[in-house]
Amino acid sequence: MKKRNIFLVLLILVLSSCQSKKATDLKTTLEQKDRTAFNVMVGKNGPSERKLKCLIDGDFNGALKALEEEEQAFDKIIVEINALQTDDIKHGNELKAAAANYYTAVKELELSERLNIAQQQISLNKANAEKVRDAATHKQLQLSRDKLEMHKTVNKKEQLLAEAKKQFDLVNHLN
């Protein structure tokens, strides 16, 4: 009788500690989105790299086109995250929301470059009056301050995402 009770207790412990396949799949999918976003922002020949090359060459239209590609890539990531099914996964909705909020903040940070590109174009155009170029340069400084605040927002969202991942891993017995 004791052997049978011990076996049942062990069986219950094993079954209760098993990792949820859905939770594992959700974690894997979000890790893939991380890699996709990383490649968009710093990948070789990615949109961000092309944008920088265009800015160095003074090709503002090319930079804006690369920025549009970056926007589309982030939109796709965000839509795919929001479409994930998390109903019966413990803390799945919280993790999904934190991930979507983080990528939305990163997207807004990256897209803030649009205004900066327009001001660079004005400030470098010799046909513009000196006052116009100076105003554009001043606006660039203000945009840099705004971008610093956006970085703070992204960092907060990243911390919230990290905490949501930690909690998700804990309740779903993932490492």
Secondary structure by P-SEA (a helix, b strand, c coil): caaaaaaaaaaaaaaaacccaaaaaaaaaaaaaaaaaaaaccccccaaaaaaaaaaacaaaaaaaaaaaaaaaaaaaaaaaaacccccccaaaaaaaaaaaaaaaaaaaaacaaaaaaaaaaaacccccaaaaaaaaaaaaaaaaaaaaaaaaaaaaaaaaaaaaaaaaaaaccc
